[in-house]
């Protein structure tokens, strides 16, 4: 298992943000987690990343227990938030080089350019400051960073929010390529169509609990929307 939650629970005082989550995600899976704001999606991501500690239960990455005090699991992971945080005054090449070096990787210019090409960024943008990039372009740099870091698991939070249809289509193709390369993608999203389109499995959360888990190939976007609305 690349990602595993065992009775994973997170409380903030009396508020239960995540309630005894049990989940296993295999290498190469694209797991899409649906739910309203506050359902527990981002909390789940933060627990796998070690950004916060569990109240009880376990979060494991590649069989290793996640701990906020431990860096072992972080080497397997890359995180792409809703807005990818990059240095606005640097180019995409410079950002990629910087974040790769932090992760312990040193690449030649041609190798860095190849990572950006694989992520779908146009060559003309390589030497432009990312402060002028669209959200979709920033995501491509984020994906290039994840691949350059050799991350086996990529966690994404609302990746298609604010993308136009063309950019969403490009993003979906990139996710399929990541999956085909054996990388695991865990995606918190509101995008029902994209979940059916790129997901291998889909989960629906409500008030911190995982209510449904289903294979994406077994459900249409229309039926998923109906189930989602009935669940929340």
C-alpha positions in Angstrom: 0.0 0.0 0.0 1.3 3.5 -0.8 -1.2 5.2 1.4 -3.0 3.7 4.3 -5.3 5.0 7.0 -6.2 2.8 10.0 -8.9 4.2 12.3 -7.4 7.6 11.5 -9.0 10.3 13.7 -8.4 14.0 14.2 -10.2 16.1 16.7 -9.9 19.8 17.5 -11.3 20.1 21.0 -14.8 18.7 20.8 -14.9 19.0 17.0 -14.2 15.8 15.0 -12.5 16.7 11.8 -11.8 13.1 10.8 -13.6 10.1 12.3 -11.9 6.7 12.2 -10.9 6.7 8.6 -9.9 3.3 7.1 -8.5 3.5 3.6 -5.9 1.8 1.5 -4.5 3.1 -1.8 -2.3 1.1 -4.2 0.6 2.2 -6.4 -0.7 3.8 -9.6 -4.1 4.5 -8.3 -5.8 7.9 -8.7 -8.1 8.2 -5.7 -10.5 11.2 -5.8 -12.0 12.3 -2.5 -15.3 14.2 -2.7 -17.1 16.1 0.0 -18.3 19.5 1.1 -16.0 22.1 2.7 -15.3 20.9 6.2 -16.0 17.2 5.3 -12.4 16.2 6.2 -10.7 16.1 2.8 -7.9 18.6 3.6 -7.5 17.2 7.1 -6.8 13.8 5.5 -4.2 15.2 3.2 -2.6 17.1 6.1 -2.3 13.9 8.2 -0.6 12.0 5.4 1.8 14.9 4.9 2.6 15.1 8.6 1.5 18.7 8.8 -0.6 17.8 11.8 -0.7 14.8 14.1 -3.5 12.3 14.5 -5.6 12.2 17.7 -5.7 8.5 17.3 -5.2 5.8 14.6 -2.5 5.6 12.1 -1.5 7.2 8.7 1.1 5.2 6.8 3.0 6.0 3.6 4.6 3.1 1.8 4.2 1.1 5.0 6.0 3.8 7.2 4.1 5.5 10.0 3.6 9.2 9.5 4.8 11.5 12.3 5.1 15.3 12.3 8.5 14.8 13.9 9.8 12.4 11.3 11.0 13.1 7.7 11.1 9.5 6.5 7.7 9.5 4.8 8.1 13.0 3.3 10.6 11.6 0.8 7.9 9.6 -0.8 5.5 12.5 -1.1 4.8 15.7 -3.1 2.0 18.1 -2.4 0.2 20.3 -4.9 -2.1 22.7 -3.1 -5.0 24.6 -4.8 -2.5 27.5 -5.5 1.0 26.2 -6.1 3.4 28.2 -4.1 6.4 29.3 -6.2 8.9 32.1 -6.1 7.2 34.8 -8.2 10.4 36.5 -9.2 12.0 33.3 -10.5 11.4 31.5 -13.8 9.9 28.0 -13.9 13.4 26.6 -14.6 14.8 28.4 -11.6 12.0 27.3 -9.3 12.3 23.7 -10.5 16.1 23.8 -9.9 15.7 25.3 -6.5 13.1 22.9 -5.2 14.9 19.9 -6.7 18.1 20.8 -4.9 16.3 21.2 -1.6 15.1 17.6 -2.1 18.7 16.5 -2.8 18.6 16.3 -6.6 20.9 18.2 -8.9 19.9 18.2 -12.6 21.4 19.7 -15.7 19.5 22.4 -17.5 18.4 20.0 -20.2 17.0 17.6 -17.6 15.1 20.4 -15.9 13.6 21.4 -19.3 12.6 17.9 -19.9 10.7 17.7 -16.6 8.8 20.9 -17.6 8.1 19.5 -21.1 6.7 16.3 -19.6 4.4 18.4 -17.4 3.1 20.1 -20.4 4.6 23.6 -20.0 5.3 25.4 -23.2 9.0 26.0 -24.0 8.3 29.7 -24.4 7.4 30.0 -20.7 10.5 28.3 -19.3 12.4 31.6 -18.9 9.5 33.8 -17.8 8.9 34.7 -14.2 6.1 32.6 -12.7 4.5 35.6 -11.1 2.8 36.1 -14.5 1.7 32.4 -14.8 -1.9 31.2 -14.9 -3.0 28.7 -12.3 -2.8 25.9 -14.8 0.8 26.8 -15.7 1.8 26.9 -12.0 0.3 23.5 -11.6 2.4 22.2 -14.4 5.5 23.5 -12.6 4.3 21.8 -9.4 3.9 18.5 -11.2 7.4 18.9 -12.7 8.8 19.5 -9.2 7.0 16.4 -7.9 8.4 14.2 -10.8 11.9 15.7 -10.3 11.8 14.9 -6.6 10.9 11.3 -7.6 7.8 11.4 -5.5 5.9 8.2 -5.5 2.7 9.8 -4.1 1.3 13.1 -5.2 -1.4 14.7 -3.0 -3.5 17.4 -4.6 -6.1 19.7 -3.0 -8.8 21.1 -5.4 -6.5 20.9 -8.4 -9.1 21.8 -11.0 -10.7 24.7 -9.1 -10.6 27.8 -11.3 -9.3 26.0 -14.4 -11.0 26.6 -17.7 -12.1 23.4 -19.7 -9.0 23.4 -21.8 -6.7 23.6 -18.8 -8.8 20.9 -16.9 -8.4 18.6 -19.9 -4.6 19.1 -19.9 -4.5 18.5 -16.2 -6.5 15.2 -16.6 -4.0 14.0 -19.2 -1.1 14.7 -16.9 -2.7 12.8 -14.1 -3.2 9.8 -16.4 0.4 9.9 -17.3 1.4 10.0 -13.6 -0.7 7.0 -13.0 0.6 5.1 -16.0 4.1 5.8 -14.7 3.2 4.0 -11.4 2.8 7.2 -9.3 -0.1 7.3 -6.8 -2.4 10.4 -6.9 -4.6 11.3 -4.0 -6.9 14.2 -4.9 -9.4 16.1 -2.8 -11.9 17.7 -5.1 -15.4 19.1 -5.7 -15.1 18.2 -9.4 -17.4 15.2 -9.9 -16.9 15.0 -13.7 -13.1 15.0 -13.4 -13.3 12.4 -10.6 -15.1 10.0 -12.9 -12.9 11.0 -15.8 -9.4 10.4 -14.2 -10.1 8.5 -11.0 -9.6 4.8 -10.5 -11.6 5.0 -7.2 -13.8 7.7 -5.7 -14.6 8.3 -2.0 -17.4 10.5 -0.7 -16.9 12.1 2.8 -19.5 13.6 5.1 -18.7 15.3 8.5 -15.3 13.5 8.8 -16.5 10.1 7.8 -15.9 8.2 4.6 -19.4 7.2 3.6 -18.9 5.6 0.1 -15.9 4.1 -1.8 -16.5 3.0 -5.4 -14.7 2.2 -8.6 -14.8 5.0 -11.1 -15.4 2.7 -14.0 -18.7 1.5 -12.4 -20.4 4.8 -12.2 -21.3 7.7 -14.5 -20.9 11.4 -13.7 -24.7 11.7 -13.5 -25.1 8.8 -11.1 -22.1 10.0 -9.0 -23.6 13.5 -8.7 -26.9 12.0 -7.6 -25.2 9.8 -5.0 -23.1 12.7 -3.8 -26.1 14.9 -3.3 -28.0 12.2 -1.5 -24.9 11.6 0.8 -24.1 15.2 1.8 
